[in-house]
Amino acid sequence: MQWAAVQTARFPELQLLHHIPNGGKRSAAEAAHFKALGVKPGVPDLFLPVARGGYHGLYIEMKAKGGRLSAFQRKMIAALTEQGYACAVCFEWIDAAREIMAYMEGSYGDAV
């Protein structure tokens, strides 16, 4: 998020990038409360609500090295992609920065 704040000079839209506090361990009571509020399992960690290159916005799921997507995450990413959102899975902040820059420059998804 610090990197994105610095990049707002080039792309002011990056101020819209935000974290979705969906993960983490919660007590049963907290989980029930969040579920009642509309929290859904599998929603990616970051969202950039900026249209680019035919996409409605960019979702990024951050994973620890060696981490894997859960079934909920795979299902949600597939559904978001079907609805016209770009989705990426990143293991380090620098990977997320590259995905965001490619997205903002309109080259997201181009073959390398």
MODELLER restraints for C-alpha pairs under 7 A, 6 or more apart:
rsr = mdl.restraints
at = mdl.atoms
rsr.add(forms.Gaussian(group=physical.xy_distance, feature=features.Distance(at['CA:4:A'], at['CA:14:A']), mean=6.11, stdev=0.5))
rsr.add(forms.Gaussian(group=physical.xy_distance, feature=features.Distance(at['CA:5:A'], at['CA:15:A']), mean=6.68, stdev=0.5))
rsr.add(forms.Gaussian(group=physical.xy_distance, feature=features.Distance(at['CA:8:A'], at['CA:14:A']), mean=5.50, stdev=0.5))
rsr.add(forms.Gaussian(group=physical.xy_distance, feature=features.Distance(at['CA:8:A'], at['CA:15:A']), mean=6.38, stdev=0.5))
rsr.add(forms.Gaussian(group=physical.xy_distance, feature=features.Distance(at['CA:13:A'], at['CA:50:A']), mean=6.93, stdev=0.5))
rsr.add(forms.Gaussian(group=physical.xy_distance, feature=features.Distance(at['CA:16:A'], at['CA:48:A']), mean=6.09, stdev=0.5))
rsr.add(forms.Gaussian(group=physical.xy_distance, feature=features.Distance(at['CA:16:A'], at['CA:49:A']), mean=6.55, stdev=0.5))
rsr.add(forms.Gaussian(group=physical.xy_distance, feature=features.Distance(at['CA:17:A'], at['CA:47:A']), mean=5.72, stdev=0.5))
rsr.add(forms.Gaussian(group=physical.xy_distance, feature=features.Distance(at['CA:17:A'], at['CA:48:A']), mean=4.43, stdev=0.5))
rsr.add(forms.Gaussian(group=physical.xy_distance, feature=features.Distance(at['CA:17:A'], at['CA:49:A']), mean=6.99, stdev=0.5))
rsr.add(forms.Gaussian(group=physical.xy_distance, feature=features.Distance(at['CA:18:A'], at['CA:46:A']), mean=5.64, stdev=0.5))
rsr.add(forms.Gaussian(group=physical.xy_distance, feature=features.Distance(at['CA:18:A'], at['CA:47:A']), mean=5.55, stdev=0.5))
rsr.add(forms.Gaussian(group=physical.xy_distance, feature=features.Distance(at['CA:18:A'], at['CA:48:A']), mean=6.64, stdev=0.5))
rsr.add(forms.Gaussian(group=physical.xy_distance, feature=features.Distance(at['CA:19:A'], at['CA:45:A']), mean=5.59, stdev=0.5))
rsr.add(forms.Gaussian(group=physical.xy_distance, feature=features.Distance(at['CA:19:A'], at['CA:46:A']), mean=4.51, stdev=0.5))
rsr.add(forms.Gaussian(group=physical.xy_distance, feature=features.Distance(at['CA:19:A'], at['CA:47:A']), mean=6.49, stdev=0.5))
rsr.add(forms.Gaussian(group=physical.xy_distance, feature=features.Distance(at['CA:20:A'], at['CA:45:A']), mean=5.14, stdev=0.5))
rsr.add(forms.Gaussian(group=physical.xy_distance, feature=features.Distance(at['CA:20:A'], at['CA:46:A']), mean=5.86, stdev=0.5))
rsr.add(forms.Gaussian(group=physical.xy_distance, feature=features.Distance(at['CA:21:A'], at['CA:45:A']), mean=6.98, stdev=0.5))
rsr.add(forms.Gaussian(group=physical.xy_distance, feature=features.Distance(at['CA:22:A'], at['CA:39:A']), mean=6.81, stdev=0.5))
rsr.add(forms.Gaussian(group=physical.xy_distance, feature=features.Distance(at['CA:22:A'], at['CA:43:A']), mean=6.98, stdev=0.5))
rsr.add(forms.Gaussian(group=physical.xy_distance, feature=features.Distance(at['CA:41:A'], at['CA:72:A']), mean=6.05, stdev=0.5))
rsr.add(forms.Gaussian(group=physical.xy_distance, feature=features.Distance(at['CA:42:A'], at['CA:72:A']), mean=4.58, stdev=0.5))
rsr.add(forms.Gaussian(group=physical.xy_distance, feature=features.Distance(at['CA:42:A'], at['CA:73:A']), mean=3.80, stdev=0.5))
rsr.add(forms.Gaussian(group=physical.xy_distance, feature=features.Distance(at['CA:42:A'], at['CA:76:A']), mean=5.60, stdev=0.5))
rsr.add(forms.Gaussian(group=physical.xy_distance, feature=features.Distance(at['CA:43:A'], at['CA:73:A']), mean=6.42, stdev=0.5))
rsr.add(forms.Gaussian(group=physical.xy_distance, feature=features.Distance(at['CA:43:A'], at['CA:76:A']), mean=6.18, stdev=0.5))
rsr.add(forms.Gaussian(group=physical.xy_distance, feature=features.Distance(at['CA:44:A'], at['CA:59:A']), mean=6.06, stdev=0.5))
rsr.add(forms.Gaussian(group=physical.xy_distance, feature=features.Distance(at['CA:44:A'], at['CA:60:A']), mean=5.66, stdev=0.5))
rsr.add(forms.Gaussian(group=physical.xy_distance, feature=features.Distance(at['CA:44:A'], at['CA:61:A']), mean=4.47, stdev=0.5))
rsr.add(forms.Gaussian(group=physical.xy_distance, feature=features.Distance(at['CA:45:A'], at['CA:60:A']), mean=5.98, stdev=0.5))
rsr.add(forms.Gaussian(group=physical.xy_distance, feature=features.Distance(at['CA:45:A'], at['CA:61:A']), mean=4.98, stdev=0.5))
rsr.add(forms.Gaussian(group=physical.xy_distance, feature=features.Distance(at['CA:45:A'], at['CA:62:A']), mean=6.25, stdev=0.5))
rsr.add(forms.Gaussian(group=physical.xy_distance, feature=features.Distance(at['CA:46:A'], at['CA:59:A']), mean=5.61, stdev=0.5))
rsr.add(forms.Gaussian(group=physical.xy_distance, feature=features.Distance(at['CA:46:A'], at['CA:60:A']), mean=5.00, stdev=0.5))
rsr.add(forms.Gaussian(group=physical.xy_distance, feature=features.Distance(at['CA:46:A'], at['CA:61:A']), mean=6.50, stdev=0.5))
rsr.add(forms.Gaussian(group=physical.xy_distance, feature=features.Distance(at['CA:47:A'], at['CA:58:A']), mean=5.77, stdev=0.5))
rsr.add(forms.Gaussian(group=physical.xy_distance, feature=features.Distance(at['CA:47:A'], at['CA:59:A']), mean=4.56, stdev=0.5))
rsr.add(forms.Gaussian(group=physical.xy_distance, feature=features.Distance(at['CA:47:A'], at['CA:60:A']), mean=6.44, stdev=0.5))
rsr.add(forms.Gaussian(group=physical.xy_distance, feature=features.Distance(at['CA:48:A'], at['CA:57:A']), mean=5.65, stdev=0.5))
rsr.add(forms.Gaussian(group=physical.xy_distance, feature=features.Distance(at['CA:48:A'], at['CA:58:A']), mean=5.07, stdev=0.5))
rsr.add(forms.Gaussian(group=physical.xy_distance, feature=features.Distance(at['CA:48:A'], at['CA:59:A']), mean=6.42, stdev=0.5))
rsr.add(forms.Gaussian(group=physical.xy_distance, feature=features.Distance(at['CA:49:A'], at['CA:57:A']), mean=4.67, stdev=0.5))
rsr.add(forms.Gaussian(group=physical.xy_distance, feature=features.Distance(at['CA:49:A'], at['CA:58:A']), mean=6.63, stdev=0.5))
rsr.add(forms.Gaussian(group=physical.xy_distance, feature=features.Distance(at['CA:50:A'], at['CA:56:A']), mean=6.53, stdev=0.5))
rsr.add(forms.Gaussian(group=physical.xy_distance, feature=features.Distance(at['CA:50:A'], at['CA:57:A']), mean=4.85, stdev=0.5))
rsr.add(forms.Gaussian(group=physical.xy_distance, feature=features.Distance(at['CA:51:A'], at['CA:57:A']), mean=4.99, stdev=0.5))
rsr.add(forms.Gaussian(group=physical.xy_distance, feature=features.Distance(at['CA:52:A'], at['CA:103:A']), mean=6.70, stdev=0.5))
rsr.add(forms.Gaussian(group=physical.xy_distance, feature=features.Distance(at['CA:52:A'], at['CA:104:A']), mean=6.61, stdev=0.5))
rsr.add(forms.Gaussian(group=physical.xy_distance, feature=features.Distance(at['CA:52:A'], at['CA:106:A']), mean=6.05, stdev=0.5))
rsr.add(forms.Gaussian(group=physical.xy_distance, feature=features.Distance(at['CA:53:A'], at['CA:106:A']), mean=5.19, stdev=0.5))
rsr.add(forms.Gaussian(group=physical.xy_distance, feature=features.Distance(at['CA:55:A'], at['CA:84:A']), mean=5.33, stdev=0.5))
rsr.add(forms.Gaussian(group=physical.xy_distance, feature=features.Distance(at['CA:55:A'], at['CA:85:A']), mean=5.15, stdev=0.5))
rsr.add(forms.Gaussian(group=physical.xy_distance, feature=features.Distance(at['CA:55:A'], at['CA:86:A']), mean=6.01, stdev=0.5))
rsr.add(forms.Gaussian(group=physical.xy_distance, feature=features.Distance(at['CA:56:A'], at['CA:84:A']), mean=5.90, stdev=0.5))
rsr.add(forms.Gaussian(group=physical.xy_distance, feature=features.Distance(at['CA:56:A'], at['CA:85:A']), mean=5.22, stdev=0.5))
rsr.add(forms.Gaussian(group=physical.xy_distance, feature=features.Distance(at['CA:57:A'], at['CA:85:A']), mean=5.27, stdev=0.5))
rsr.add(forms.Gaussian(group=physical.xy_distance, feature=features.Distance(at['CA:57:A'], at['CA:86:A']), mean=6.23, stdev=0.5))
rsr.add(forms.Gaussian(group=physical.xy_distance, feature=features.Distance(at['CA:58:A'], at['CA:85:A']), mean=5.88, stdev=0.5))
rsr.add(forms.Gaussian(group=physical.xy_distance, feature=features.Distance(at['CA:58:A'], at['CA:86:A']), mean=4.72, stdev=0.5))
rsr.add(forms.Gaussian(group=physical.xy_distance, feature=features.Distance(at['CA:58:A'], at['CA:87:A']), mean=5.76, stdev=0.5))
rsr.add(forms.Gaussian(group=physical.xy_distance, feature=features.Distance(at['CA:59:A'], at['CA:86:A']), mean=6.22, stdev=0.5))
rsr.add(forms.Gaussian(group=physical.xy_distance, feature=features.Distance(at['CA:59:A'], at['CA:87:A']), mean=4.75, stdev=0.5))
rsr.add(forms.Gaussian(group=physical.xy_distance, feature=features.Distance(at['CA:59:A'], at['CA:88:A']), mean=6.43, stdev=0.5))
rsr.add(forms.Gaussian(group=physical.xy_distance, feature=features.Distance(at['CA:60:A'], at['CA:87:A']), mean=5.74, stdev=0.5))
rsr.add(forms.Gaussian(group=physical.xy_distance, feature=features.Distance(at['CA:60:A'], at['CA:88:A']), mean=4.86, stdev=0.5))
rsr.add(forms.Gaussian(group=physical.xy_distance, feature=features.Distance(at['CA:60:A'], at['CA:89:A']), mean=5.72, stdev=0.5))
rsr.add(forms.Gaussian(group=physical.xy_distance, feature=features.Distance(at['CA:60:A'], at['CA:90:A']), mean=6.97, stdev=0.5))
rsr.add(forms.Gaussian(group=physical.xy_distance, feature=features.Distance(at['CA:61:A'], at['CA:88:A']), mean=6.28, stdev=0.5))
rsr.add(forms.Gaussian(group=physical.xy_distance, feature=features.Distance(at['CA:61:A'], at['CA:89:A']), mean=4.74, stdev=0.5))
rsr.add(forms.Gaussian(group=physical.xy_distance, feature=features.Distance(at['CA:61:A'], at['CA:90:A']), mean=6.22, stdev=0.5))
rsr.add(forms.Gaussian(group=physical.xy_distance, feature=features.Distance(at['CA:62:A'], at['CA:89:A']), mean=5.98, stdev=0.5))
rsr.add(forms.Gaussian(group=physical.xy_distance, feature=features.Distance(at['CA:62:A'], at['CA:90:A']), mean=5.02, stdev=0.5))
rsr.add(forms.Gaussian(group=physical.xy_distance, feature=features.Distance(at['CA:62:A'], at['CA:91:A']), mean=5.78, stdev=0.5))
rsr.add(forms.Gaussian(group=physical.xy_distance, feature=features.Distance(at['CA:63:A'], at['CA:90:A']), mean=6.09, stdev=0.5))
rsr.add(forms.Gaussian(group=physical.xy_distance, feature=features.Distance(at['CA:63:A'], at['CA:91:A']), mean=4.86, stdev=0.5))
rsr.add(forms.Gaussian(group=physical.xy_distance, feature=features.Distance(at['CA:64:A'], at['CA:91:A']), mean=5.55, stdev=0.5))
rsr.add(forms.Gaussian(group=physical.xy_distance, feature=features.Distance(at['CA:65:A'], at['CA:91:A']), mean=5.62, stdev=0.5))
rsr.add(forms.Gaussian(group=physical.xy_distance, feature=features.Distance(at['CA:77:A'], at['CA:87:A']), mean=6.47, stdev=0.5))
rsr.add(forms.Gaussian(group=physical.xy_distance, feature=features.Distance(at['CA:81:A'], at['CA:87:A']), mean=6.52, stdev=0.5))
rsr.add(forms.Gaussian(group=physical.xy_distance, feature=features.Distance(at['CA:90:A'], at['CA:96:A']), mean=5.65, stdev=0.5))
rsr.add(forms.Gaussian(group=physical.xy_distance, feature=features.Distance(at['CA:102:A'], at['CA:108:A']), mean=4.74, stdev=0.5))
